[in-house]
Amino acid sequence: MMLISKITSICPGNGSLTPNNFCKVEFIFLESNSSIFENFEPGGCFIYKLQHNVGLDWFIIDTCIMKMNVNECSKFTVSYLDQIMHITLQLNCFTPAPDIWLMTPSDRHAIAQNMKEIGTQTFRTKNFLIAAEKYGHALKLLISDKCTADNAQKELINQVRLNLSLCFMKLNIPEGVLYHCNYIAQNDDPTNEALKDSPHVIKVLYRRAWALCQINEFAKCQEDIDRILAFDPENKDTLNLLSHLANKIKQSDRIMSNNLRSMFK
């Protein structure tokens, strides 16, 4: 979890508008006490688009800048994992990006594709929370065209949701995994017909089974495991999950048995 807060406004800036996602900004990096920003020279001027760079350093800068006004100079404190760091920035100017609903479908698609690629690059650095945010930006752009989406766009939406489910697995958030896997599987269809022709079938079922196991939905977890093994009887990850499920069921049964015994003493 990351917490970023403004502790000092050295110069308050002008107006009330702050930068929005994807807008072009110009800022000066003034100082920081953290080695995370070792590639930023104090006093250096940078021009870039928000959300378009990879790395924890840029993620923090994005978040700080979106709290600033034009000509503002402020110091921020950042709490992340076991680190407390400070960063001072000056926002020179920015050009607001159009709101999502004012973008053309092709512009939304292009930015979404870029966000997906940045999310994947970020995931490879093991910054799973930041990767999830990038994928989340991509998904928001894509679902705004849901009513007019063609098959290629729907497939891209599924890819982004699948990537989000993996981020949530890495972050041990089973509810997030379930949400996105159920959407891909169209879980309101009890026969899961939507999965039969899906290229993601094994990944969707495995990640959903993992999430169901984590929240102790053992019967539903077993159902998804059985579906996977019908496709791929030798799937090692699934066989390991099956073993883990059996251990969890035994543990749950022991706890229930002990609780019942204590009730009737």
C-alpha positions in Angstrom: 0.0 0.0 0.0 1.2 3.5 -0.9 0.3 6.7 0.8 1.3 10.0 -0.8 0.5 13.4 0.9 1.5 17.0 0.4 3.3 18.3 3.5 4.5 21.7 2.3 3.4 24.1 -0.4 6.6 26.2 -1.0 4.7 28.1 -3.7 1.0 27.6 -3.9 0.6 27.9 -7.7 -2.2 29.4 -9.8 -5.8 28.5 -10.3 -7.7 25.4 -9.2 -7.2 23.0 -12.1 -4.9 20.0 -11.6 -3.5 17.7 -14.3 -5.7 14.8 -15.4 -4.7 11.3 -16.7 -2.8 11.3 -20.0 -2.2 15.0 -20.1 1.1 16.5 -21.1 3.1 18.2 -18.3 6.3 20.0 -17.7 7.9 19.8 -14.3 11.1 20.4 -12.5 12.5 17.7 -10.2 14.0 19.6 -7.2 15.1 17.0 -4.7 14.4 13.7 -2.9 16.0 11.8 -0.1 15.3 8.4 -1.8 17.6 6.4 -4.2 14.4 5.5 -6.1 14.9 8.8 -7.9 18.6 8.4 -8.6 18.0 8.9 -12.4 16.5 12.4 -11.8 19.0 15.2 -11.6 18.0 17.9 -9.1 16.9 20.9 -11.1 16.2 18.9 -14.2 13.2 19.8 -16.4 11.0 17.0 -17.8 8.2 17.0 -20.3 6.1 13.9 -20.6 2.5 12.5 -20.6 1.0 11.3 -17.3 0.7 7.5 -16.9 2.9 6.9 -20.0 6.2 5.9 -18.2 7.2 2.7 -16.4 8.6 2.4 -12.9 7.9 3.1 -9.3 9.6 6.5 -9.6 7.3 7.7 -12.4 4.3 6.3 -10.6 5.1 8.4 -7.6 5.8 11.5 -9.7 2.5 11.0 -11.6 0.5 10.8 -8.3 2.2 13.9 -6.9 1.8 16.0 -10.0 -1.9 15.2 -10.2 -2.3 17.0 -6.8 -0.6 20.2 -8.1 -1.6 23.5 -9.8 0.4 25.4 -12.4 3.5 27.1 -11.0 3.1 25.2 -7.7 6.2 24.0 -5.9 5.5 21.4 -3.2 7.2 18.8 -1.0 5.5 15.4 -0.6 6.0 12.5 1.8 5.6 9.0 0.4 5.0 5.9 2.5 5.6 2.7 0.6 6.2 -0.7 2.2 8.9 0.0 4.9 10.1 3.2 3.3 9.3 6.9 4.1 10.6 9.2 1.4 10.3 12.9 0.5 10.2 14.4 -3.0 10.0 18.1 -4.0 8.6 19.1 -7.4 7.6 22.2 -9.3 4.9 22.0 -11.9 5.5 24.5 -14.7 2.6 23.9 -16.9 0.3 21.2 -18.4 -2.0 20.7 -21.3 -5.2 18.9 -20.2 -6.1 15.7 -22.0 -9.7 15.4 -23.3 -12.1 13.5 -21.1 -12.6 9.9 -22.0 -16.1 10.4 -23.5 -14.7 13.2 -25.7 -12.0 11.1 -27.2 -12.6 9.3 -30.5 -12.9 5.5 -30.2 -9.6 5.1 -32.1 -7.8 7.4 -29.7 -9.2 5.5 -26.7 -8.2 2.2 -28.2 -4.7 3.4 -28.9 -4.2 4.8 -25.4 -5.7 1.6 -23.9 -3.3 -0.5 -25.9 -0.4 1.6 -24.7 -1.6 1.4 -21.1 -1.8 -2.4 -21.4 1.8 -2.6 -22.7 3.0 -0.3 -19.9 1.2 -2.5 -17.4 2.9 -5.6 -18.8 6.3 -3.9 -18.6 5.6 -2.8 -15.0 4.4 -6.3 -14.1 7.8 -7.7 -15.2 9.4 -5.4 -12.6 7.2 -7.1 -9.9 5.4 -3.8 -9.1 2.1 -5.6 -9.2 0.0 -2.8 -7.6 1.2 -0.2 -10.1 0.7 -2.7 -13.0 -2.9 -3.2 -11.9 -3.4 0.5 -12.0 -2.1 0.7 -15.6 -4.3 -2.2 -16.6 -7.2 -0.5 -14.8 -6.7 2.7 -16.9 -6.7 0.5 -20.1 -9.9 -1.2 -19.0 -11.7 2.0 -18.3 -10.9 3.3 -21.7 -12.0 0.1 -23.4 -15.3 -0.4 -21.7 -16.4 3.1 -22.5 -17.0 1.7 -26.1 -18.6 -1.5 -24.8 -21.8 -1.1 -26.8 -20.0 -0.7 -30.1 -17.0 -3.0 -29.4 -16.1 -5.5 -32.1 -14.6 -8.9 -31.5 -11.1 -7.6 -31.5 -11.9 -5.0 -28.9 -13.8 -7.6 -26.8 -10.7 -9.9 -26.9 -8.5 -7.0 -25.8 -10.9 -6.3 -22.9 -10.6 -10.0 -21.9 -6.8 -9.8 -22.1 -6.7 -6.8 -19.8 -9.1 -8.4 -17.3 -6.9 -11.6 -17.4 -3.8 -9.5 -16.7 -5.7 -7.8 -13.8 -6.6 -11.2 -12.4 -3.0 -12.2 -12.3 -2.0 -8.9 -10.6 -4.6 -9.6 -7.9 -3.3 -13.2 -7.5 0.2 -11.8 -6.9 -1.3 -9.3 -4.4 -3.2 -12.1 -2.7 -6.6 -10.4 -3.4 -8.9 -13.3 -4.3 -12.0 -11.1 -4.6 -10.3 -9.1 -7.5 -9.4 -12.4 -9.2 -12.9 -13.6 -9.0 -14.4 -10.4 -10.3 -12.4 -10.3 -13.5 -12.4 -14.1 -14.1 -16.2 -14.2 -13.6 -16.6 -11.4 -16.1 -14.6 -13.3 -18.8 -16.4 -16.5 -18.0 -19.8 -14.8 -18.0 -20.4 -16.6 -14.8 -24.2 -15.8 -14.8 -24.4 -18.7 -17.3 -24.2 -21.8 -15.1 -23.0 -24.0 -17.9 -20.1 -21.6 -18.6 -20.7 -22.0 -22.4 -18.7 -18.8 -22.9 -15.5 -20.6 -21.9 -15.8 -23.4 -24.5 -14.4 -21.3 -27.3 -12.2 -19.0 -25.2 -8.4 -19.1 -25.8 -8.0 -18.2 -22.1 -10.1 -21.1 -20.7 -7.3 -22.7 -18.6 -6.0 -19.5 -17.2 -9.5 -18.2 -16.3 -10.5 -21.5 -14.6 -7.2 -21.9 -12.8 -7.2 -18.4 -11.4 -10.8 -18.6 -10.4 -10.3 -21.9 -8.7 -7.3 -20.4 -6.8 -9.5 -17.5 -5.7 -12.4 -19.8 -4.7 -10.0 -21.9 -2.6 -8.6 -18.8 -0.9 -12.1 -17.8 0.2 -13.1 -21.4 1.2 -15.6 -22.0 -1.6 -14.4 -25.5 -1.8 -17.2 -27.1 -3.9 -17.0 -24.4 -6.6 -13.2 -24.6 -6.6 -13.4 -28.4 -7.2 -15.8 -27.8 -10.1 -13.3 -25.5 -11.8 -10.4 -27.9 -11.1 -12.5 -30.7 -12.7 -13.1 -28.6 -15.8 -9.4 -27.8 -16.2 -8.4 -31.5 -15.8 -10.9 -32.4 -18.4 -9.0 -30.1 -20.8 -5.5 -31.0 -19.5 -5.3 -33.9 -17.1 -1.5 -33.4 -16.5 -1.7 -29.7 -15.7 0.9 -29.4 -12.9 -0.4 -26.1 -11.4 -3.9 -27.5 -11.2 -2.8 -30.8 -9.7 -0.8 -28.8 -7.0 -3.9 -26.7 -6.4 -6.0 -29.9 -6.0 -3.6 -31.1 -3.4 -3.8 -27.7 -1.6 -7.6 -27.8 -1.8 -7.6 -31.3 -0.1 -5.4 -30.0 2.7 -7.6 -27.0 3.2 -10.7 -29.2 3.4 -9.1 -31.4 6.0 -8.1 -28.4 8.0 -11.5 -26.9 7.8 -13.1 -30.2 8.8 -10.8 -30.5 11.9 -11.7 -26.9 13.0 -15.4 -27.6 12.6 -15.1 -30.9 14.5 -13.2 -29.2 17.3 -15.8 -26.4 17.5 -18.6 -29.0 17.7 -16.9 -30.9 20.4 -16.4 -27.7 22.5 -20.1 -26.9 22.0 -21.3 -30.2 23.5 -18.9 -30.5 26.4 
